[in-house]
């Protein structure tokens, strides 16, 4: 999976087995529920986050 490294200012390749999923849920001012799906990884001591769609999130084991 490719992530963008802000520190190195380039795309870096992270093995799929080192990628974990995370789901962010919140309630907006109007009362609607908002869900964002993310993939997280670590590369050379850098914490990387990539926001993805629900299908990609589930592909990496998200529930």
Secondary structure by P-SEA (a helix, b strand, c coil): cccccccccbbbbbcccccbbbbbbbbcccbbbbbbbbcccccccbbbbbbbcaaaaaaaccc
